[in-house]
């Protein structure tokens, strides 16, 4: 199992003095981020879909081997609610292709009030270009059925494992030969950090589910105060203790991580 560890986004003011030197201009933050991490989850496309030229600029500013996961537009998931998905998926895919070989998994995060619509989801998944990895993050309990599990498996789409308050909020189904985990906020202090036991538990779950030969993407979404950066470093260490390979993270002493 190759575990790729990063954060959900990179442009956070509270990371000054954590990952970014206080004097480093914001325009140089991406270059600093890619020195420290080999992957990032880009959430900006969810709120406002960037132009293709923006994705192309990210491709040019990141090194070979860097992976950028991209969250789909809320127009597809929260406004259209997966209905008539052909145009929004085509538009999204057309601009995200600007990342070239940097493009990683695409995250389809569903609204918490969207009840299970398996037919809509299946039609949507069929629209993504071949070879694009798609992770789906349902957030309503009605999705937890055998039908949905089989649907995801049939399309090679990964069920997004998710954590809130240091606990899984979804079934831990393996529906693809790769995995995707989002850690939204932990239960340790200072909030929203994760405790050691929670990080060890997640490292163990991944190691018990995917073999060394398969990729798992892990993103920390608890950005306030730089918690995501520090927790990513500590989580990577927990994965290594399980004897698994993991992508680069900042040096612990660089961030003051004990």
C-alpha positions as CSV (number, residue, x, y, z in Angstrom):
1,X,0.0,0.0,0.0
2,X,1.3,3.4,-1.0
3,X,-0.2,6.0,1.2
4,X,-0.3,9.6,-0.1
5,X,-0.8,12.1,2.7
6,X,-1.7,15.7,2.3
7,X,-4.1,18.4,3.3
8,X,-7.4,19.8,2.0
9,X,-6.2,23.0,0.5
10,X,-3.0,25.0,1.1
11,X,-4.0,28.7,1.3
12,X,-4.7,29.3,5.0
13,X,-3.5,32.4,6.9
14,X,-3.3,30.4,10.1
15,X,-0.5,28.3,8.6
16,X,1.9,31.3,8.8
17,X,4.5,30.3,11.3
18,X,3.6,26.6,10.9
19,X,4.3,25.6,7.2
20,X,4.9,29.1,5.8
21,X,7.4,31.6,7.0
22,X,5.7,34.7,8.2
23,X,7.5,36.7,5.5
24,X,6.7,34.3,2.6
25,X,4.3,36.0,0.2
26,X,1.0,34.1,-0.4
27,X,1.8,33.8,-4.1
28,X,4.7,31.5,-3.2
29,X,2.7,29.2,-0.8
30,X,2.0,26.5,-3.4
31,X,5.7,26.2,-4.1
32,X,6.5,25.9,-0.4
33,X,3.6,23.3,0.0
34,X,4.9,21.0,-2.7
35,X,8.3,21.0,-1.1
36,X,6.7,19.6,2.0
37,X,3.9,17.3,0.6
38,X,3.5,15.2,-2.5
39,X,-0.3,15.6,-2.8
40,X,-3.1,18.1,-2.0
41,X,-6.9,18.0,-2.2
42,X,-8.1,21.1,-4.1
43,X,-11.4,22.3,-2.7
44,X,-11.6,25.6,-4.5
45,X,-13.2,24.1,-7.5
46,X,-16.2,23.2,-5.3
47,X,-17.0,26.9,-4.6
48,X,-16.1,28.4,-8.0
49,X,-14.8,26.3,-10.9
50,X,-11.5,27.8,-12.0
51,X,-10.6,28.3,-15.7
52,X,-8.6,25.7,-17.5
53,X,-5.7,28.2,-17.5
54,X,-5.6,28.1,-13.7
55,X,-5.3,24.3,-13.7
56,X,-2.6,24.5,-16.3
57,X,-0.7,27.0,-14.1
58,X,-0.9,24.6,-11.1
59,X,0.5,21.9,-13.4
60,X,3.5,24.1,-14.2
61,X,4.1,25.1,-10.6
62,X,4.2,21.6,-9.2
63,X,6.9,18.9,-9.7
64,X,6.8,15.6,-11.5
65,X,5.0,13.0,-9.5
66,X,2.8,15.6,-7.5
67,X,-0.8,14.6,-7.3
68,X,-3.7,17.0,-7.0
69,X,-7.1,15.6,-6.0
70,X,-10.0,17.9,-7.0
71,X,-13.4,18.3,-5.5
72,X,-16.2,18.6,-8.1
73,X,-18.2,21.8,-8.4
74,X,-21.2,22.2,-6.0
75,X,-23.2,23.1,-9.1
76,X,-23.1,19.3,-9.9
77,X,-23.7,18.0,-6.4
78,X,-25.6,20.7,-4.4
79,X,-27.5,22.6,-7.1
80,X,-28.2,20.0,-9.7
81,X,-28.1,17.2,-7.0
82,X,-26.6,14.8,-9.6
83,X,-29.5,15.4,-12.1
84,X,-28.8,16.2,-15.7
85,X,-25.1,15.7,-14.9
86,X,-23.7,15.5,-18.4
87,X,-23.0,19.3,-18.9
88,X,-21.5,20.0,-15.4
89,X,-19.3,16.8,-15.5
90,X,-18.1,17.6,-19.0
91,X,-17.3,21.2,-18.0
92,X,-15.5,20.1,-14.9
93,X,-13.5,17.5,-16.7
94,X,-12.6,19.9,-19.5
95,X,-10.9,22.4,-17.1
96,X,-9.4,19.8,-14.7
97,X,-7.6,18.2,-17.6
98,X,-5.4,21.2,-17.5
99,X,-3.5,19.5,-14.7
100,X,-2.3,16.9,-17.1
101,X,-0.5,14.0,-15.2
102,X,-0.9,15.9,-11.9
103,X,-4.6,15.2,-11.8
104,X,-5.4,12.7,-9.1
105,X,-8.8,11.5,-7.8
106,X,-11.9,13.5,-8.3
107,X,-14.1,13.9,-5.1
108,X,-17.8,13.9,-5.5
109,X,-19.1,15.1,-2.1
110,X,-22.9,14.8,-1.8
111,X,-25.1,17.2,0.3
112,X,-26.0,16.0,3.8
113,X,-29.7,16.3,2.9
114,X,-29.5,14.3,-0.3
115,X,-31.1,11.0,0.2
116,X,-30.0,7.9,-1.7
117,X,-30.4,8.2,-5.5
118,X,-28.5,5.3,-6.9
119,X,-29.7,5.8,-10.4
120,X,-28.6,9.4,-10.5
121,X,-25.2,8.5,-9.0
122,X,-24.7,5.6,-11.5
123,X,-25.5,7.9,-14.4
124,X,-23.1,10.5,-13.1
125,X,-20.2,8.1,-12.6
126,X,-20.6,6.9,-16.2
127,X,-19.9,10.4,-17.4
128,X,-16.4,10.8,-16.1
129,X,-13.6,10.2,-18.6
130,X,-12.0,6.7,-18.6
131,X,-9.0,6.5,-16.3
132,X,-10.2,9.2,-13.9
133,X,-10.5,7.9,-10.3
134,X,-13.7,9.0,-8.7
135,X,-14.3,9.0,-4.9
136,X,-17.8,9.5,-3.6
137,X,-18.6,11.0,-0.1
138,X,-22.3,10.4,0.7
139,X,-23.5,12.1,3.8
140,X,-27.0,10.8,4.4
141,X,-27.5,7.4,6.1
142,X,-29.9,6.2,3.4
143,X,-26.9,5.6,1.1
144,X,-25.6,2.7,3.3
145,X,-27.2,-0.1,1.3
146,X,-25.9,-3.2,-0.5
147,X,-27.2,-1.6,-3.8
148,X,-25.0,1.4,-3.3
149,X,-22.0,-0.6,-2.3
150,X,-22.4,-2.8,-5.4
151,X,-22.9,0.3,-7.6
152,X,-19.7,1.9,-6.5
153,X,-17.8,-1.4,-6.9
154,X,-19.1,-1.9,-10.4
155,X,-17.9,1.6,-11.4
156,X,-14.5,1.3,-9.7
157,X,-15.4,4.3,-7.6
158,X,-14.0,4.5,-4.0
159,X,-16.3,5.1,-1.1
160,X,-14.7,8.1,0.6
161,X,-14.0,7.1,4.2
162,X,-14.6,10.1,6.5
163,X,-13.9,11.0,10.1
164,X,-15.4,13.6,12.4
165,X,-14.5,13.8,16.1
166,X,-12.0,11.0,15.7
167,X,-14.7,8.5,14.6
168,X,-15.7,7.0,11.2
169,X,-19.0,8.5,9.9
170,X,-19.5,6.0,7.1
171,X,-19.2,2.3,6.6
172,X,-15.7,1.2,5.9
173,X,-16.4,-0.4,2.6
174,X,-13.7,-1.2,0.1
175,X,-15.3,-0.6,-3.3
176,X,-12.2,0.0,-5.4
177,X,-8.5,-1.2,-5.7
178,X,-7.6,2.2,-4.2
179,X,-8.8,4.2,-1.2
180,X,-9.7,7.7,-0.2
181,X,-9.9,9.1,3.4
182,X,-10.8,12.6,4.6
183,X,-10.2,13.6,8.3
184,X,-12.5,16.6,9.0
185,X,-11.7,17.3,12.7
186,X,-10.5,15.4,15.7
187,X,-11.5,15.2,19.3
188,X,-8.1,16.2,20.9
189,X,-6.9,19.5,22.2
190,X,-6.3,22.0,20.8
191,X,-9.3,21.7,18.6
192,X,-9.5,20.5,15.8
193,X,-6.4,18.2,16.3
194,X,-6.3,14.4,16.3
195,X,-5.0,12.4,19.2
196,X,-2.3,9.7,18.8
197,X,-4.8,6.9,19.3
198,X,-7.1,8.1,16.5
199,X,-4.2,8.4,14.1
200,X,-2.9,5.0,15.0
201,X,-6.4,3.5,14.5
202,X,-6.7,5.0,11.0
203,X,-3.2,3.8,10.0
204,X,-4.2,0.3,11.1
205,X,-7.5,0.4,9.2
206,X,-5.8,1.3,6.0
207,X,-3.0,-1.3,6.4
208,X,-5.6,-4.0,7.1
209,X,-7.7,-3.1,4.0
210,X,-5.3,-2.3,1.2
211,X,-2.1,-4.1,0.2
212,X,1.2,-2.3,-0.3
213,X,0.7,-2.3,-4.1
214,X,-2.5,-0.2,-4.0
215,X,-2.8,3.6,-3.5
216,X,-4.6,5.3,-0.6
217,X,-5.1,9.0,-0.6
218,X,-5.4,10.7,2.8
219,X,-6.3,14.4,3.3
220,X,-6.6,16.3,6.6
221,X,-9.4,18.9,6.4
222,X,-8.8,20.3,10.0
223,X,-7.0,23.4,8.8
224,X,-7.4,25.9,11.7
225,X,-4.2,26.7,13.4
226,X,-2.2,24.4,11.2
227,X,-3.6,21.3,12.8
228,X,-3.9,19.6,9.4
229,X,-0.2,20.0,8.7
230,X,0.9,18.7,12.1
231,X,-1.5,15.8,12.1
232,X,-0.5,14.8,8.6
233,X,3.1,14.5,9.8
234,X,2.1,12.5,12.8
235,X,-0.2,10.3,10.7
236,X,2.6,9.6,8.2
237,X,4.8,8.4,11.1
238,X,2.0,6.1,12.3
239,X,1.7,4.6,8.8
240,X,5.5,4.0,8.6
241,X,5.3,2.2,12.0
242,X,2.9,-0.2,10.3
243,X,5.7,-1.0,7.8
244,X,4.0,0.8,4.9
245,X,5.4,3.3,2.5
246,X,4.1,6.9,2.7
247,X,4.6,10.0,0.7
248,X,6.8,12.9,1.9
249,X,5.7,15.2,4.7
250,X,7.5,18.0,6.5
251,X,10.2,17.2,9.0
252,X,8.7,17.0,12.5
253,X,11.2,19.4,14.1
254,X,10.5,21.9,11.3
255,X,6.9,22.2,12.6
256,X,7.6,21.7,16.3
257,X,5.8,18.4,16.3
258,X,6.7,16.2,19.3
